[in-house]
Amino acid sequence: MKTKLIFSLLFSLMTLQISAQEKKEEEAKEKWNYEPNFMVGVDVLNTTVSFFSDRQLFQGFISSKVKGRIHAIIEAGFEKNVYQKNGYDATANGPFAKIGAFYMLATDKENEFNGFYGGGKVAGSFYKQEYMAIPVRGFGGSSASVSMPASSQSSFWIEGTLGGRVQLFESNFFIDVNMQPRYLIATSKQDEVEPMIVPGFGRSSNSFNMGFSWSLAYKF
């Protein structure tokens, strides 16, 4: 009799545990109910500046609210730039891509897409570079330079993002402004020469750089 009672008790506990687990899974599925939503934007500021400078930068993004205040984002673009400083004369051009997420730190009660946000992304670029001049120390301390042929390179970095979005009147258009502190974590080298330009990362002789964008976006 005692054995039957023990088995009955164990069976009941197992049944209750399984039911509770199934209930939790159902509640979790109900809580995370993704509804397709997309915002597509184009960097207007850097595109406009491209017509008046050596740096030609064209980039855009697609973002989507995933859950609560969390948004996923993908960025892509193309940059062509030159570096002429401290005896260097170099060019680089190629595409780049970034993927990451951000969190809406503060939102408008009437529109959850209005507000300030912060987040991070991982990024990479596969590009072509060419050095017309690289400063070297010549015989007797005299200055000289060498050149390198065009080559294919790759670089990867991480970047933070801090910015804000505001809706234009009652339309589906938004203005998105943000700044992006960047840190280069890995890069290929041509004859052990550090890259002076990385498309998407910018011109820099060190591993840290800062980016800025002013985009016009449309919410579908």
C-alpha atoms as one frame of an Amber mdcrd trajectory, in Angstrom:
protein
   0.000   0.000   0.000   2.789   2.381   0.936   4.579   1.591  -2.354   1.438
   2.439  -4.343   1.024   5.703  -2.463   4.661   6.644  -3.084   4.373   5.881
  -6.821   1.077   7.784  -7.006   2.664  10.786  -5.289   5.705  10.726  -7.577
   3.506  10.423 -10.653   1.367  13.328  -9.517   4.433  15.516  -8.891   5.859
  14.662 -12.308   2.532  15.457 -13.975   2.313  18.795 -12.193   5.907  19.653
 -13.124   5.346  18.817 -16.805   2.129  20.844 -16.862   3.841  23.810 -15.226
   6.699  23.623 -17.747   4.288  23.496 -20.685   2.405  26.467 -19.247   5.627
  28.473 -18.919   6.566  27.671 -22.522   3.125  28.734 -23.755   3.342  31.984
 -21.759   6.812  32.663 -23.171   5.532  32.160 -26.717   2.615  34.503 -26.048
   4.893  37.192 -24.583   7.256  37.179 -27.576   4.989  37.747 -30.536   7.018
  39.423 -33.281   5.043  41.597 -35.644   6.938  42.466 -38.862   8.062  46.087
 -38.829  10.886  47.786 -40.682  12.500  51.182 -40.829  14.759  51.960 -43.803
  17.070  54.966 -43.740  19.675  56.720 -45.893  22.526  58.828 -44.518  21.754
  62.211 -46.079  24.557  64.184 -44.406  27.539  62.108 -45.544  26.042  61.591
 -48.994  25.730  65.366 -49.453  29.234  66.033 -48.130  30.595  63.463 -50.610
  29.987  65.896 -53.476  32.292  68.489 -51.902  35.157  66.440 -50.430  37.658
  63.672 -51.182  35.639  61.294 -49.033  32.751  59.625 -50.862  30.541  57.829
 -48.369  27.150  56.312 -49.148  25.396  54.270 -46.466  21.980  53.196 -45.231
  20.335  50.972 -42.641  17.394  48.671 -41.979  16.137  48.283 -38.410  13.289
  46.409 -36.806  11.778  46.356 -33.342  12.346  42.836 -32.012  10.921  42.874
 -28.505  10.002  45.625 -26.076  12.528  48.415 -26.530  15.087  46.237 -28.308
  15.708  46.898 -32.012  17.945  44.950 -34.408  19.827  46.884 -37.083  21.839
  46.168 -40.233  23.905  48.824 -41.999  25.709  48.692 -45.321  27.509  51.115
 -47.559  30.426  52.039 -49.790  33.299  54.435 -49.152  36.110  55.850 -51.270
  38.678  57.987 -49.505  42.228  59.364 -49.616  44.864  59.871 -46.924  47.518
  62.534 -47.463  49.218  63.320 -44.188  52.667  62.996 -42.578  54.232  61.887
 -45.846  51.574  59.262 -46.610  49.635  59.271 -49.860  47.075  56.494 -49.983
  43.652  55.637 -51.383  41.093  53.012 -50.411  37.643  52.027 -51.601  35.197
  49.224 -50.960  31.960  48.088 -49.313  31.310  47.584 -45.612  28.565  46.083
 -43.453  27.513  46.279 -39.806  25.084  44.293 -37.666  23.945  44.865 -34.115
  21.160  46.081 -31.847  20.155  49.075 -29.788  17.881  49.777 -26.829  15.440
  52.691 -26.663  16.548  54.490 -23.511  13.653  56.968 -23.570  10.537  56.944
 -25.747   7.566  59.115 -26.560   4.319  57.906 -24.980   2.434  58.572 -28.193
   5.039  56.988 -30.486   7.453  54.326 -29.227   9.780  54.913 -32.200  10.448
  58.476 -31.058  13.211  58.814 -28.494  16.844  58.267 -27.584  18.746  54.993
 -27.923  22.079  53.323 -27.288  23.609  50.094 -28.543  26.462  48.425 -30.369
  27.467  46.740 -33.634  30.163  44.556 -35.131  31.425  45.627 -38.541  33.715
  44.592 -41.351  35.029  45.832 -44.687  36.648  44.127 -47.692  38.355  46.779
 -49.777  41.164  47.738 -52.134  43.978  50.042 -51.079  46.990  51.589 -52.794
  49.951  53.476 -51.364  51.535  56.000 -53.700  53.921  57.140 -50.952  54.972
  55.771 -47.553  57.597  57.750 -45.604  60.797  55.863 -44.732  64.126  56.912
 -43.251  66.761  57.055 -45.941  70.569  56.801 -45.825  72.161  59.201 -43.348
  68.805  60.148 -41.831  67.455  61.662 -45.051  63.742  61.368 -45.757  62.465
  59.179 -48.577  59.326  57.346 -49.597  58.294  54.068 -51.159  55.144  52.982
 -52.952  53.046  49.831 -52.883  50.802  48.380 -55.581  47.042  48.096 -55.167
  45.986  45.165 -52.994  42.881  43.645 -51.426  42.552  43.981 -47.650  40.028
  43.385 -44.875  39.370  44.996 -41.500  36.960  44.402 -38.620  35.867  46.635
 -35.769  33.262  47.168 -33.067  31.337  50.369 -32.576  28.894  51.859 -30.137
  25.919  53.935 -31.169  24.176  56.724 -29.303  21.468  58.795 -30.927  17.841
  59.700 -31.318  14.869  59.486 -33.647  12.008  61.899 -34.196   8.960  61.583
 -36.409   8.379  64.204 -39.100   4.918  65.614 -38.403   2.296  62.839 -38.777
   4.066  61.018 -41.606   5.976  57.724 -41.689   9.241  59.624 -42.114  11.766
  59.936 -39.293  15.002  61.828 -38.735  17.687  59.613 -37.197  20.851  61.219
 -35.810  23.630  59.286 -34.070  27.327  59.193 -33.288  29.452  56.044 -33.390
  32.679  55.581 -31.405  34.679  52.874 -33.209  37.543  50.585 -32.253  39.509
  48.550 -34.799  40.009  45.005 -33.501  41.580  43.191 -36.472  42.998  44.085
 -39.858  45.136  42.639 -42.612  48.401  44.407 -43.477  50.400  44.916 -46.633
  54.084  44.379 -45.821  53.343  45.084 -42.136  51.996  48.567 -42.910  48.958
  49.580 -40.839  46.010  50.802 -42.976  45.497  54.571 -42.959  41.963  54.267
 -44.369  39.289  51.630 -43.802  35.964  52.070 -45.641  33.180  52.391 -43.092
  35.670  53.018 -40.298  37.224  56.181 -41.727  40.669  57.787 -41.886  42.778
  57.127 -38.819  46.387  56.361 -37.917  45.278  54.596 -34.704  42.657  52.054
 -33.660  40.048  54.554 -32.433  37.762  56.695 -34.559  34.438  58.517 -34.335
  31.619  58.495 -36.861  28.485  60.603 -37.243  25.349  60.257 -39.374  22.181
  62.212 -40.083  19.660  59.974 -41.812  16.211  60.276 -43.278  14.223  57.087
 -42.583  10.855  55.644 -43.540   8.844  53.232 -41.399   6.891  50.509 -43.176
